Amino acid sequence: MRNSLIACAAAGAMIGVSLIAQQAPARDAQELEILPVHGSIYMIAGAGGNIAVSAGKDGVLLVDTGTTEMSEKVLAAVQRLQRQLQLREPPVDLHWGAETRGTLQSSLSPLPPTKPIRYIINTHAHADHTGGNERLAKSGRTFTGGNVAGDIADAGQGAAIFAYENVLNRMSAPTGTRASTPEGAWPTDTFHQESMKLSHFFNGDGVQVIHIPDAHTDGDSIVYFRGSDVIAAGDLFIMTTYPVIDLERGGTINGVIEGLNRMLDIVIPEFRMEGGTMVVPGHGRLSDGGDLAYYRDMVTIIRDRVQSMVRKGMTLEQVKAAKPTADYDPRWGADSGFWTTDKFVEAAYKTLVPKTPPAKATATTKKKH
Ligand SMILES: [Zn+2]
């Protein structure tokens, strides 16, 4: 079954339709695209940032939630995915999470009626990744709530929302008299260590949330599904443009490279850098270790070029004029839109310029002798 899913994923990617689209008798053109990734993991595209979905007997876990405007469509897509999974042959060779582990019947009977969204994990605070938090969390029920209050009709408390603590700080920070986002969208559970593991398996996966400091923002996490072998990268890795570095929210180019390297540490390609661990990027098409390695090399090479220009004492204008990205611009550059090549070079430059000019430091050292 795993192999046929992968084959479908590959074929689906090539002709631009998903497995779900092929199976569904009629598909509304307005519906979001759902791609099978590996194991229990799917990708919903077109709702802002990409959404990684774990769907199965334990319910649903979402990594990011798209924009606020798209939240009804995301919810509809999740339910459509669950209905499609119910129609499938019952998988007997997979193991499941705490709620269903060890029950023979559950592995032999079809999936129960649509289970709630249990968890949301946010990779960072941006609105194209957290905008659906409130709507989608409200539609769901967290795991402990589901177990404890299963029979009490209105006792559900919504899905839990996990994130690195700076995500909560950013979302609850006042802009004028109000917080920047409504309280219902805020993370309900935050962590401040290097990483966090979900307390139990979910749809067959051990789930690890790993914080990457000062990269795309100061609150980035990647999410690794250890059974399905899928990484949700958030905006640390995107297939659409050069990496976006949010200077106002603590992003740096070196942090982005650290994050890309951290993901490459986890990735094991199946054959010659193709296949194996799959990566759901923050934006753009589904990727694997080869895509990630190419992107890491590109960002590292550009960082090194800008770094050496900074060391030579070149100004931002001089660096821009020297075009340190020129050979990569046809694939990754943009002259217009939200994230232009100019903005990327500027962000890289600003996070590489030392806070104390080195010339001054040398002068001080000389005086001592
Ligand atoms: Zn972002």
Residues whose N, C-alpha, C, O or C-beta is under 5 A from the ligand:
A	BS01	ZN	H126 D235
